[in-house]
Amino acid sequence: MQHQGPCFKLYGMERSYFTGKVRPALRAKRLYFEELIPDRVVYADISRRTGLMFIPVVVTPEDETWQDTSDILDALEARFPEPALVPPTPVQRVVSSLLELHGDEFMLMPAMHYRWTKPEWSSDARLAFAAGSANKQAANRFADRMAGSLPMLGVTDDTIPAIEAHLAELLLLMESLLTDQGFLLGNQMSIGDCGMMGPFYAHLYLDLGPGQIVREHAHVSHWIEHMNHPDPTGFAGFLPDDALHPSMRGILELIGSDAVPQFLDRLAAFETWADENAVAGEEPPRAVGMHTTRLRGIEHPRMTNPYSLFMAQRVFDTYAALGGDERKAVDQALAGTGCEALLAYAPRHRVEKRDFKLVFKA
């Protein structure tokens, strides 16, 4: 049977962290799309369109190219506002943005640890990549690069116990929350849910190592399945009165204690570099060295990357756009979680996208 109507294309993979973030949003918006595995032909098209070799990429029926998951979600929300992925109320809107930041930036640590640290985990991932490309040699070269990046992401023998503890605590809090509601902010999918799906589906749910750990939590597992197969006609809205589930407080405290100090160290290190090197309109390197940060008291090195500022700006901008009373409501909701320290940060530099590249704002 031939489908009549406009067709989007999603260039992505099942085990791709950030494809897992975009796919549920396309389905929630009830868009017809084809998901294409990035073989040589697809990568050539991605390179022609963006000048990059990253997935996911969305091509619209009008042949527009959307790249970068946050930009894709924003474009979807602007073009197809119903059902809304951005909560209409201030506290939930800021929390949704914080969850996206956490999923994109901090959750790389457990996702990459549980994929690459042990030989049997790594072997499983290598076979999955080979299935996607039909090229074992290329898959192994890519896997070697990913496994080699662990120290740059802060995944070391010293930090692994803290990384595993963070995931264990997060799973318990999410299980409690999802026992009572379908999604993280109520009974409607949000950008925060999408942000957390990147690590939770493509790595933690599908990978050999953490898959059993996640499946021990039935409501979290159901949320993952529900995110991938949503029924938007059943969305019943975000929690009324801009409320948060009691367990969301625990999630925010976990983010505030473990992730926010790392974000702040990363931003400070990048901005120190930018003070001497930023040129308006110019693209910074993808990484500008290493800095020292901490996780649960464990000091460790971490790559300093400008993209972290781009993601943090989404939180800053969401908060800055609020009215005075709305900001007070957010301040009250986040007080004591540790997340307020991120909102208090005043960046000296700003980055933006131009022709799919990250550049310093002119």
N, C-alpha and C positions, 0 to 999 in steps of 0.2 A: 504494500500500500504506500503510495506516495504522499508525503506530508505537504500540504499546501500552506504557503505562508513564508514569512522571512525566517531565515536560519542563521543563527550565530555559530561561530566556530570557536571552540575552546582548545587551544594547544596546551596539552598537559599530560600528566601521568598519574596513575593511581598512587604510587609511593612518593609523589612530589609534595613536599611540605606545603608550598603555597598554592598549588592547585587545589588542595584540600580546603583551603580558605574560600576560594572563589566558587567552586562547584555548587555548594548549598545555596548561595545567593541567586545564581542563575535559576535554580529549580524553584526557589521560593517566589521568584518573580514570574514563574510559569512561562519561561522563555524556551522556545524550541532551539536546541543547539546540538551540534555534533562535537564530540570530544575526539580529537585526533592525536595519536601518539606521535611525538616529535622524532620522526625518522630524518634521514638526510634531506629529503625534499622539504619537509616541514621546517627544519632548522634553517634551510636556505631562505625560506619565505620569512621566517622570524628575523633573520639577519637583514634581509632586504628592507623590511618594514621598520625595524627599530635600531639597526646598527648594533644590536646586542644578541646574545645567545641564551637568553633566560626564558624560562617558563614559570608561570602560565602567561599566555597572551590570548586576548579575545579579539576576534575580528567580527565586526558587525555586519548585518546584511547590506549596509551601505558601503562596506569595505573600509570603514574606519578601523584603526588599530588601537586597542587599549592594552597597556602594559603596566605592570606593578599592581599588586593586589589592592592596595589602598585606593589607587586611582580608579581601578576597575569597579570597586564597590561604590565609590562616589559617583561614577558615571552611571552605573545601574540605578542608584537611588534617585539621581536627577532625572533620568529618562523614564523610569518606571517607579513612581513614588509609592505605589501600593502593591503589596503590603509593605509598610515602612520597616526598614531595618535600623533606622536611627530613631531612638525614643524621642517623643515630643517634649518630655519634661527634663529639667536641668540635671537632677542628681543621676537619673538613669542614663542620660546622654553622656555625662562625663564618665560614669562607671563603664559604660559600653566602650568608650575610647580607651580607658585604662586597660580593660580586658584585651582589646585588640593589641595594644602596645605590649602587654605581657605575653600574649600568644606569639607575636612576631619576634620579639627580641629575647626575653628571658627563657622561654620554653625551648629555645634551641639547645640549651644545655642538657636537659633530660632527653630530648628527642635524639640528639646526636650521640650522647653517651650510650643509650640503649640500642642504638643501631650499630655502632662501630667499635665499642670497647673490647668485646669478647670475640674471638675468632668465629664461633658458631653464629653469632649475630651478624657479623660482617659477611660471612659466607652467604647467608640467606639474602641479605640486601644486594649483594653482587649478582646473585642469580636472578633476582627480581629486575634489576637494571638490564641485565643481559636479555631477559624476556622482552623488555620494552624496545630494545634496540636491535636484537638479533646479532649483536656483536659483542662477544665476550671480552675481547681485548679492549675495546673502547669502554665497556662497562667497568672493567677492572681499573683502567686508568682514571676514570672519573671517581671510582670508589677510593682509590689511593689518595686522590686530592682531598676528598671529604674526610677520610679517616685522619689524614695528616693535619687537618684544620682543628682538631680537638683542643690542643693546647692554646690556640689563639682564641677559642671560645670560652676558655676557662675550665675546660674539662680535663682534670688531672687526677692522679691517684689521691691527692689530698682532698680535692673537692667532691669526689664522687659520692662519699657517704652523705654529704649535705644535699647534693643534687637529688639523690634517691629519697632522702627524707622529705624534701620539698614536694616531690611528686606524690609520695604516700599521703602527706597531709592534705594536699590539694584534692586528691581523689576522695578522701573521706568527706571533705567539706562539700564537694560537688555532689557526691552521692546523697548526702543529707538534703541539699537544696533540690535536687532533681527528683527526689521522692515526692515532693509537693507540687512541682510545676514542670512544664515541658521544656522550658529554656531558662537561660541564666537570669533573665530579667523579667520573667513572667511566663505567659503562654504565647509568646510571639518571638520569632527569631530576630536577633539583633546583630549588628556588626561585631559586637563583643563575642557572641557565639561563633561567628565566622572566624574571627581571629584565633580563638582557642581551638577550632577544628583543624587548623593547619597541622600543629604538632599532634593533636590527639588522634586524628584519623590516619594520616599518611605514615606516621612513625609509630606512635604508642599503641595503636589498635591493631595495625596490620603487621608490625614487625615481630620477629620471633621472640626476642627477649621480653619486651614489656607487654605483649599481647595478652598473656595469661594474667598478668597483674591487673590490667585494665578490666578484663572480662570478669574478674571477681566482684566487680561493682556493677550490678545489673542495671541500675538507673543511668549511670554514666554511659554504659554500653548502648542502652536504648536511645539516649540522647544522640550519640554518634550516628546510629542507624537512622533516627528520626531526622537529623540534620541532612543526611544524604538523600533521604526520601521524604521530604516534607509535604504535608497537605495544607497549603496556604488557606484553603477554605475553612480549615479548623483552627486557624490562629485566633486566639481569644484576647489578644492585646497584652500589653505590658502590665505589671502590677499597678493597681489603681493608686492614686494619690502620691505618685513618685516614690513609692515604697521600695525597699529592698528586702529580700528574704533574710532572716536572721543569719543564715550560714554565709550569705554574701559578705557580711561584716568580717567573718573569719577569713574569707578569701582575700579581702582587701588588706587585712592585717598581714597575711602571708606575703602578698605582693609588696606591702610597705616595708616589711622587715627584710625580705630576701632580695627583691628585685629593684626597688627604688634606690637603695644605696649604690647598686651597680650602675643603674641608669645615670645617676648624678655624677659618679666618678667618670663615666664614659663621656658625658657631655662636657664636663670640666676639662678633661684631657684634650678632646677635640677642639674646644674653643680656645684653649691655650695655644694649640698648633695654629688655629685659624687667625689668631691675633697677629701672627707674623707672616702668614702665608695666604690668607684669603684675598682673592681678586674678584671683584664683582663680575658676574657673568661667566666666570671660569669654572671648570669642573675640578673638584678636588680628587685626589687619588681615592681608590676604593678603601684603602686603609692608610693610616698615617702613623704607623708604629704601634707600640704596645704601652699599656699603662698598668698600674697596680691597683687592684680592688680587693674586696673581701666578700666572702659568703659564709655566714654563720661563724665569723671570727677567723676564717681560714683565708690568709692572704694569698693571692694568686695573680698571675699576669692575664691580661685580656687585650685583644686587638682593639685599637681605637679606630672606629669607622664613622664617617660622616652621615651614613644613612640613619644612625640612631637619632641624630638631631631631627631629621625629616619626620621620623615616626613620633618623636616626642612633641614636635610642633603640632601634631594633630590633637594631642591632649591640651596643649597650651591654648591653641586657637579655639577649641570647643569651650574651654573655661572662660577665655577672654571675651567671647561673644555673648556671654550671659549678662543680664541686667543685675543691678546691685542686690536685689532681694533674692534672685536666683543663685547668685554666687554665695550669699550667706547660707542658703539651704545646702549647697554643696559643701561648704566649709564645715557646717554642723554635721553632715552625714559622714564626712571623711575624718573628722577630728579624732586624733589618737590612733589612726590606722597606720601612719607613716606615709601614706600617699599624699598627704598635704604638703610634704616637703618637696615633692616633684612639682606641684602646682605653684609653689612659691619661687621656683627657679626662674630667673629672668635671663634668657639667652642674649648674648651680645651679637650673635650672627644669625643669619637666616639662610636656608637653602630652599631651592625650588626646582621643579622639573622644567626642562626645555629640550624638546626633541628627544624625549625618553632618557635624558641624562640629568643627573643631579648637579646643579650649579649654585654658586653663591648668588644670592639675590642682588640684582643691580640697584 
